[in-house]
C-alpha cells in the first residue's frame, strides 16, 4: 500500500499480488508483474488500485495476469495515465484517465470521463470500436497464451509474431508491456550483460592447444 500524503513514489519491476494507492499523488507503477494470487487462489484485491483521490499517476508496462476480478481500477475521484499494460481480468474500472496502448481480456469496462484509444480488446466491447481493435480473440496474440507451453510466467505475454498489437500503439510501436521507453524486463535477468550459455566442443586438448568456446551474452538494460 502507498498512502497519502506520500507523493512522487515509484514502484518499478516488482512481482507482487497487488498494488494499492490510497490518496497518494504522482505515483509511478511500471514494469511490475501482478499475479493477484495467493496460495493458489485468486486474491480479492484489484491488481492495481488507485483510490481516495489519487491524482497524476502513471501506470505503464505492467502485466496483470489474473483472469479474475479487476485488473486496474481508478476510482471516480482519481486519475492516471494507463499505458501499455497487459490486463487479463474480466473487468476494469478506469475513470478520468487516458487509457492507451493496452491489451485487455476484459468483458466489461467502466471508463467514464476517460480517453480510450489504440487498445486491443480481446473480447467484444463494441462501444470502443473505431479508435481501438475489439473482439480480436485470443489466438496469436501472445506467444504463450492461451497455452503457456515452455514459456516463463512473464515471457508468455510477449507478442506473437502475427499479433495485431504489433505496430498498433499510438506512437506506431507495439501495444502491451514489452515496448516503449520503459518496456517490461523479463524476471531473473539483471540489467548488466551476463553470460547465460557457454558451450565447447568437448574435445580433450593438450597444453598450448586451442579450445573453441561459444558464449552467449544477454542484457535487459
N, C-alpha and C positions, 0 to 999 in steps of 0.2 A: 504494500500500500504506500502511496505517495500522498501525503495530506497537506492541506493548507496550513500556514501561509507560505509553504515552500514554492519557489519559482526556479526556472532555468535548470531543472534536473534532467539528466539523460539516462535512459535505460537502454543500453546497446549490447547486442549479442548475448542475450540471456536465454536460458532454457528453463521455463517455469510453467506452473499450472495456470496462473492468471496474473494480470497486472491491473491494479485499480488506482485511479487518480481521483482523489476526493477534494475538489475545490482548489487544487493547485494549478497555477497558470504557467504557460510557456514550457510545457513538459515535452520531451522528445522520446519517443519509443521507436527504436529502429533495429532491424536485423535480429529480432527475437523469435524463438520458436515457442509457441504456446500450445501445450498439449491438452489442457483442460481435463486431464485425467489424474486420478489418484488411486493407487492400489487397484488398478484395472477397471475402475468405474468412472463414468463422467462426473466431473465436478459440477456443482450447482452454479458456480460463478460464470459470469461473462468472461471471455478470454481477455479482452482489453476493454476497460470500462472507464469512460470519462464522465464524471458526475459532479453534482453540487457546485455548479458554476465554475467549471474548469475552462479557461479561455486560452486561445492562441497556441494550442499544442500541435505537434506533428506526430503522426503515426504512419510509418513507412517501412516497406520491405520486411514485413513480418509474415510469419506463417502461423495461422490459427487453424490447427489441423483437426480439431474435434468436429465431428459432424452432428453434434447435438448442442442445444442451447443457442446462445447468441455469440457470434464471433467478435464483433466490435459494437460497442454501444456508446453513443454520445447523447446525453440527455438534453431536454429542451432548453436548459439554462447554460449549456456548454457549447463549444465549437472546436473544430480541429481540421487539419488537413489530413485526409485519409488517402494515401497514395501507395501504389504498387505492393499491395498486400495480397496474400492468398487466404481467403476466408471460406472455410469448408462447412460451416454450420448451416442449419436450415433457415436461419433468420438473422437479420441485423437491423439495428435501430440507430441510425446515424442522422442527427438533426443539426441544422445550422452549420453545415460543413461543406468542404469541397471534397468530393469522392471521385477519384480519377485513377485510371491505370490498374485497377484491382481485378482479380479473378475470384468469383464467388459462386458457391453452390446454393446460395440462399433460395428458398422457395417463397419467402415473404420478406418484405422490407418496408421500413418506415424511414423516409428520407426527407421529412418536412423541412422546407426552407433550405435545402441543400442543392448544390450544383453537382450533377451526376453525369459524367462523360467519359468516354473511352474506356469503359469497363467491359469485362467478359462475364456474362451471366450464363452459367451452365444450364439453368432452368428457364422456364418460360415466364419471365417477368416482363410482359409485353408493354407495361407502362414506361419502360426505359428504352424501348426500341427507338431507333433514329440516331441518337448520339452514342449508343452502346451496341454491342452484339449480344443478343439474347437467344436463349434456347439452343445453345451450340452443342449440348450433350457433353458426355464425359469421355468420349473416345478421342484419343490422340491429342489430349490437352497437355497432360504431364507424362513424363517418361515412366513413372511408376504408379499410375492411378488409372482405373480402379484396382489393378493388381500391382502390389508392391514389388514382387519378384525379389531380386537381389539388391535392390536399391536401399540405401540407409533411410532412416526416418525423415530426414530433411532433403536428401538428394532426390527422393522420389517426386518432389514438387518442381523440379526443373522442367522447362518446357520441352515437349515432344517436338522433333524437327518439323512436323506438319501442323503444329498448334496454331490456331487462328489468333492467338495472343501475340505472336511474333510480329513486330512492326506496327502493332495497333495502338501503342501508347500515344498520349497527346503530343509528345516530343518526337515521335517517329521511332522510338525504341520499343521494347517489349513490355507488355503488361506482366504482372506478377512480381515476385520478390527478388528475382535474380538479375535485375537490370537497374540502371540509374546510377546516380553518383554514389549512393550508399547501398549497393547491391548486397543481398544476403550472402554471407560467407558460410560455407559448409562447416559443420561442427567438427572438432577434433583436428583441424588444420590450422596451425599458427600462421601469423602474418609473415614472419620471415621465411625465406626459402628453406625447405627441408628436403632431405633425401628420403623418398618413400619406397624406392625399389632399387636393389643392387643385385646384378647377376653377372656370372662369369661362365667361362666355357667348361669349368670343372676339370680342366686338364691339370696334370701334375707337371710342374716346371722345375727346372734346376736353377741354381744361383745365377743371377745376372741375365736370366732369360725374361721374356715379356709375357704378361698375362693380360688378356683383353677383358675389360670390365665395362658393363653397361650400367650407367647411373641415371635414374630419373629423379628430377627435382621439381618440386611444386611449391607455389606460394599463393596465398589468398590475399596478399597485400593489395 
